[in-house]
């Protein structure tokens, strides 16, 4: 077994007067999670605590196991052996956004958002409630005027915003995102980065905690409170970097020394892998 030493890197000073994670209450915890598919070991003793109210990015080389780690959190996969995935005692509700919007082409934007609200053996919401929640989610992402449009009538960025609205409609407290903006052009990606931060901080939804897998060092630094750096496969959490930027975030923060220093630290670590 490859043993990886996990460390925490503090870069500069970090102070966020609006932070919800002052007491470091844990929303999701992974302890000693390993996972293999047949003879291929994907995760090697991954341990990671995600705090309530934080934005955490998972960064690492392609194919190392970042998406697999998200699926453990979601409960789609189970860790091998004695590995444990646990949640806050109140049983946090979790939403998921995948790499592609995965919208049903024969349904309108509004109907796509209503789909997960109508699933399960015991339907949680009636028709009126589903419609109200879907409309509210569309308003949150600024696409209410496009509620009757079909996916082919929407741009790639708009489709991804519909996917975000679909996740938010179920009122999750934790949002897991698997490289959600990787296929978008830089302008649209930048716009949705800021939109995501606005939704995370908005009092109009229940969202408290965001965990995002990304391949972009700059994106992870601009958005995150902390960044979990993973090793090549079999993946372990190698280092956790605290981002020295305050909230609210904006694009201009890319000009700040703390941004450059953090990006430089992460790039150096990537080159060493």
BALUMZA-101480 format. One record per residue (C-alpha): x negated, y, z negated; residue in one letter; residue number from 0; chain. Coordinates in Angstrom, 2 decimals, always signed. Layout:
N
X; Y; Z; code; pos; unit
X; Y; Z; A; NUM; A
...
END
This chain:
273
X; Y; Z; code; pos; unit
+0.00; +0.00; +0.00; X; 0; A
-1.26; +3.45; +0.85; X; 1; A
-1.27; +5.62; -2.24; X; 2; A
-0.57; +9.32; -1.66; X; 3; A
-1.24; +12.02; -4.26; X; 4; A
+1.51; +14.60; -4.39; X; 5; A
+0.58; +18.14; -5.36; X; 6; A
+2.26; +21.49; -5.56; X; 7; A
+0.78; +24.58; -3.93; X; 8; A
+1.78; +27.99; -5.23; X; 9; A
+1.04; +30.75; -2.71; X; 10; A
+1.17; +34.23; -4.15; X; 11; A
+3.93; +35.31; -6.48; X; 12; A
+7.54; +34.41; -5.92; X; 13; A
+10.43; +36.30; -7.44; X; 14; A
+14.03; +36.11; -6.39; X; 15; A
+16.42; +37.92; -8.75; X; 16; A
+19.38; +36.24; -7.04; X; 17; A
+17.96; +32.72; -7.28; X; 18; A
+20.36; +30.02; -8.48; X; 19; A
+17.56; +27.59; -9.40; X; 20; A
+15.95; +29.38; -12.35; X; 21; A
+16.47; +26.40; -14.67; X; 22; A
+15.46; +23.91; -11.96; X; 23; A
+18.63; +21.88; -12.25; X; 24; A
+18.32; +18.91; -9.93; X; 25; A
+20.96; +18.42; -7.24; X; 26; A
+19.41; +15.35; -5.56; X; 27; A
+16.53; +13.20; -6.77; X; 28; A
+14.55; +10.53; -4.94; X; 29; A
+12.38; +8.32; -7.13; X; 30; A
+9.88; +5.78; -5.76; X; 31; A
+11.79; +5.32; -2.51; X; 32; A
+10.18; +3.01; +0.03; X; 33; A
+11.87; +1.71; +3.16; X; 34; A
+10.95; -0.74; +5.89; X; 35; A
+12.65; -1.71; +9.13; X; 36; A
+11.66; -5.31; +9.78; X; 37; A
+7.85; -5.25; +9.56; X; 38; A
+7.50; -1.49; +10.01; X; 39; A
+7.09; +0.49; +6.81; X; 40; A
+8.64; +3.95; +7.26; X; 41; A
+8.65; +5.41; +3.74; X; 42; A
+6.05; +4.74; +1.05; X; 43; A
+7.07; +5.56; -2.52; X; 44; A
+8.76; +8.90; -1.76; X; 45; A
+9.65; +10.96; -4.85; X; 46; A
+11.27; +14.36; -4.49; X; 47; A
+13.60; +16.55; -6.55; X; 48; A
+15.83; +19.06; -4.74; X; 49; A
+17.02; +21.84; -7.01; X; 50; A
+20.46; +23.36; -7.15; X; 51; A
+20.63; +26.62; -5.24; X; 52; A
+17.44; +26.19; -3.24; X; 53; A
+16.63; +25.94; +0.46; X; 54; A
+14.09; +23.16; +0.94; X; 55; A
+12.51; +22.19; +4.24; X; 56; A
+10.92; +18.83; +5.00; X; 57; A
+7.95; +19.21; +7.33; X; 58; A
+5.77; +16.53; +8.87; X; 59; A
+4.58; +14.86; +12.09; X; 60; A
+7.05; +13.35; +14.54; X; 61; A
+8.23; +9.89; +13.62; X; 62; A
+6.90; +10.01; +10.07; X; 63; A
+10.25; +9.40; +8.37; X; 64; A
+11.74; +12.86; +7.74; X; 65; A
+15.14; +11.98; +9.21; X; 66; A
+15.10; +8.65; +7.36; X; 67; A
+14.64; +10.57; +4.11; X; 68; A
+17.77; +12.61; +4.88; X; 69; A
+19.73; +9.43; +5.55; X; 70; A
+18.71; +8.11; +2.15; X; 71; A
+20.12; +11.29; +0.58; X; 72; A
+23.32; +10.89; +2.56; X; 73; A
+23.69; +7.25; +1.52; X; 74; A
+23.51; +5.87; +5.06; X; 75; A
+20.41; +3.89; +4.05; X; 76; A
+19.35; +2.26; +0.79; X; 77; A
+15.75; +2.28; -0.50; X; 78; A
+13.84; -0.96; -0.92; X; 79; A
+13.21; -2.53; -4.30; X; 80; A
+13.45; -0.24; -7.33; X; 81; A
+13.82; +3.01; -5.38; X; 82; A
+16.58; +5.29; -6.62; X; 83; A
+18.54; +8.16; -5.06; X; 84; A
+20.57; +10.03; -7.67; X; 85; A
+22.75; +13.12; -7.78; X; 86; A
+23.89; +15.63; -10.36; X; 87; A
+26.40; +14.20; -12.84; X; 88; A
+29.22; +16.13; -11.16; X; 89; A
+28.58; +14.14; -7.96; X; 90; A
+27.61; +16.78; -5.47; X; 91; A
+29.46; +16.74; -2.15; X; 92; A
+27.20; +16.44; +0.86; X; 93; A
+27.56; +17.65; +4.45; X; 94; A
+25.35; +16.65; +7.38; X; 95; A
+24.35; +18.38; +10.61; X; 96; A
+22.47; +16.32; +13.18; X; 97; A
+20.04; +17.31; +15.92; X; 98; A
+22.85; +17.63; +18.47; X; 99; A
+26.34; +19.06; +17.86; X; 100; A
+28.05; +15.77; +18.87; X; 101; A
+31.34; +17.48; +19.72; X; 102; A
+34.20; +15.55; +21.30; X; 103; A
+34.60; +17.06; +24.78; X; 104; A
+38.37; +16.50; +24.96; X; 105; A
+39.00; +18.46; +21.73; X; 106; A
+38.96; +22.22; +21.20; X; 107; A
+36.55; +23.87; +18.78; X; 108; A
+39.28; +23.98; +16.13; X; 109; A
+40.25; +20.34; +16.66; X; 110; A
+36.60; +19.22; +16.47; X; 111; A
+36.27; +20.87; +13.07; X; 112; A
+39.45; +19.19; +11.84; X; 113; A
+38.26; +15.67; +12.75; X; 114; A
+36.24; +14.84; +9.58; X; 115; A
+38.99; +16.35; +7.41; X; 116; A
+41.31; +13.65; +8.71; X; 117; A
+39.05; +10.66; +8.03; X; 118; A
+38.95; +8.15; +5.21; X; 119; A
+41.40; +5.63; +3.76; X; 120; A
+42.98; +8.36; +1.65; X; 121; A
+43.45; +11.52; +3.66; X; 122; A
+42.30; +14.36; +1.45; X; 123; A
+44.06; +17.18; +3.30; X; 124; A
+47.43; +17.50; +4.99; X; 125; A
+47.82; +19.03; +8.45; X; 126; A
+48.35; +22.58; +7.18; X; 127; A
+45.32; +22.38; +4.87; X; 128; A
+43.15; +21.00; +7.65; X; 129; A
+44.14; +23.85; +9.95; X; 130; A
+43.50; +26.46; +7.25; X; 131; A
+40.07; +25.05; +6.39; X; 132; A
+39.08; +24.79; +10.06; X; 133; A
+40.14; +28.38; +10.76; X; 134; A
+38.23; +29.61; +7.72; X; 135; A
+35.11; +27.73; +8.82; X; 136; A
+35.36; +29.29; +12.28; X; 137; A
+35.57; +32.72; +10.69; X; 138; A
+32.48; +31.97; +8.61; X; 139; A
+30.39; +31.26; +11.72; X; 140; A
+31.94; +34.11; +13.72; X; 141; A
+33.71; +31.97; +16.32; X; 142; A
+37.37; +32.32; +15.39; X; 143; A
+38.13; +33.90; +18.79; X; 144; A
+36.82; +30.73; +20.47; X; 145; A
+38.91; +28.26; +18.50; X; 146; A
+40.84; +27.10; +21.57; X; 147; A
+37.75; +26.69; +23.76; X; 148; A
+36.45; +23.27; +24.72; X; 149; A
+32.76; +22.36; +24.22; X; 150; A
+31.89; +22.77; +27.91; X; 151; A
+33.09; +26.37; +27.68; X; 152; A
+30.63; +27.16; +24.88; X; 153; A
+26.89; +27.83; +24.96; X; 154; A
+24.45; +25.50; +23.19; X; 155; A
+24.12; +27.92; +20.31; X; 156; A
+27.89; +28.24; +19.96; X; 157; A
+28.28; +24.46; +19.98; X; 158; A
+25.78; +24.18; +17.15; X; 159; A
+27.67; +26.84; +15.19; X; 160; A
+30.81; +24.73; +15.64; X; 161; A
+28.86; +21.79; +14.19; X; 162; A
+27.89; +23.96; +11.22; X; 163; A
+31.52; +25.05; +10.80; X; 164; A
+32.62; +21.40; +10.91; X; 165; A
+30.23; +20.58; +8.07; X; 166; A
+31.27; +23.61; +6.01; X; 167; A
+34.99; +22.90; +6.44; X; 168; A
+34.67; +19.93; +4.08; X; 169; A
+33.33; +22.35; +1.44; X; 170; A
+30.01; +20.62; +0.66; X; 171; A
+27.76; +21.87; -2.12; X; 172; A
+24.71; +20.33; -0.40; X; 173; A
+24.02; +20.63; +3.33; X; 174; A
+21.54; +18.28; +5.02; X; 175; A
+20.25; +19.38; +8.43; X; 176; A
+18.21; +17.22; +10.79; X; 177; A
+16.28; +19.51; +13.16; X; 178; A
+19.51; +21.41; +13.94; X; 179; A
+18.01; +24.09; +16.18; X; 180; A
+15.24; +22.16; +17.93; X; 181; A
+16.94; +22.06; +21.34; X; 182; A
+17.78; +25.78; +21.43; X; 183; A
+15.87; +28.61; +23.04; X; 184; A
+13.79; +30.82; +20.74; X; 185; A
+16.21; +33.76; +20.78; X; 186; A
+19.24; +31.61; +19.88; X; 187; A
+17.24; +29.68; +17.30; X; 188; A
+16.14; +32.88; +15.59; X; 189; A
+19.72; +34.15; +15.51; X; 190; A
+21.05; +30.91; +14.02; X; 191; A
+18.26; +30.87; +11.43; X; 192; A
+19.56; +34.15; +10.05; X; 193; A
+23.17; +32.96; +10.37; X; 194; A
+22.32; +29.87; +8.31; X; 195; A
+20.78; +31.96; +5.54; X; 196; A
+23.85; +34.21; +5.50; X; 197; A
+26.15; +31.21; +5.12; X; 198; A
+23.98; +29.72; +2.38; X; 199; A
+24.16; +32.95; +0.35; X; 200; A
+27.81; +33.70; +1.15; X; 201; A
+30.29; +33.57; -1.76; X; 202; A
+33.01; +32.53; +0.70; X; 203; A
+32.03; +28.85; +0.66; X; 204; A
+30.87; +26.24; -1.87; X; 205; A
+27.44; +25.73; -0.34; X; 206; A
+24.61; +25.93; -2.87; X; 207; A
+21.73; +23.77; -1.64; X; 208; A
+20.25; +23.24; +1.83; X; 209; A
+17.73; +20.56; +2.89; X; 210; A
+16.46; +20.90; +6.45; X; 211; A
+14.13; +18.74; +8.50; X; 212; A
+12.12; +20.77; +10.98; X; 213; A
+8.99; +20.53; +13.13; X; 214; A
+8.52; +24.30; +13.11; X; 215; A
+6.11; +25.65; +10.51; X; 216; A
+7.27; +29.24; +11.07; X; 217; A
+10.93; +28.28; +10.72; X; 218; A
+10.30; +26.39; +7.50; X; 219; A
+8.44; +29.34; +5.95; X; 220; A
+10.99; +31.95; +7.01; X; 221; A
+13.98; +30.01; +5.66; X; 222; A
+12.77; +28.02; +2.68; X; 223; A
+12.11; +28.46; -1.01; X; 224; A
+9.95; +25.31; -0.98; X; 225; A
+8.52; +23.08; +1.73; X; 226; A
+7.90; +19.36; +1.24; X; 227; A
+4.96; +18.33; +3.42; X; 228; A
+5.06; +14.66; +4.40; X; 229; A
+2.21; +12.42; +5.48; X; 230; A
+2.12; +10.40; +8.72; X; 231; A
+4.03; +7.10; +8.62; X; 232; A
+4.47; +5.44; +6.26; X; 233; A
+5.59; +8.77; +4.86; X; 234; A
+5.09; +10.04; +1.33; X; 235; A
+5.51; +13.55; -0.04; X; 236; A
+1.94; +14.83; +0.07; X; 237; A
+2.32; +18.43; -1.09; X; 238; A
+5.07; +20.86; -2.00; X; 239; A
+4.48; +24.47; -1.00; X; 240; A
+6.35; +27.33; -2.68; X; 241; A
+7.11; +30.17; -0.25; X; 242; A
+6.25; +33.63; -1.70; X; 243; A
+9.06; +35.55; +0.03; X; 244; A
+12.02; +37.14; -1.73; X; 245; A
+15.68; +37.07; -0.74; X; 246; A
+17.46; +38.22; +1.32; X; 247; A
+15.25; +37.08; +4.19; X; 248; A
+14.95; +38.75; +7.58; X; 249; A
+12.89; +38.37; +10.73; X; 250; A
+10.63; +41.28; +9.76; X; 251; A
+9.26; +39.15; +6.92; X; 252; A
+7.16; +37.35; +9.53; X; 253; A
+4.91; +40.41; +9.35; X; 254; A
+4.30; +40.04; +5.61; X; 255; A
+0.95; +38.69; +4.28; X; 256; A
+2.75; +35.98; +2.30; X; 257; A
+4.31; +34.63; +5.49; X; 258; A
+0.97; +34.49; +7.33; X; 259; A
-0.82; +32.92; +4.37; X; 260; A
+1.79; +30.19; +3.96; X; 261; A
+1.84; +29.38; +7.69; X; 262; A
-1.97; +29.21; +7.67; X; 263; A
-1.95; +26.84; +4.67; X; 264; A
+0.55; +24.51; +6.33; X; 265; A
-1.26; +24.52; +9.69; X; 266; A
-4.50; +23.60; +7.95; X; 267; A
-2.78; +20.73; +6.22; X; 268; A
-1.28; +19.48; +9.50; X; 269; A
-4.73; +19.48; +11.13; X; 270; A
-6.10; +17.40; +8.27; X; 271; A
-3.54; +14.63; +8.77; X; 272; A
END
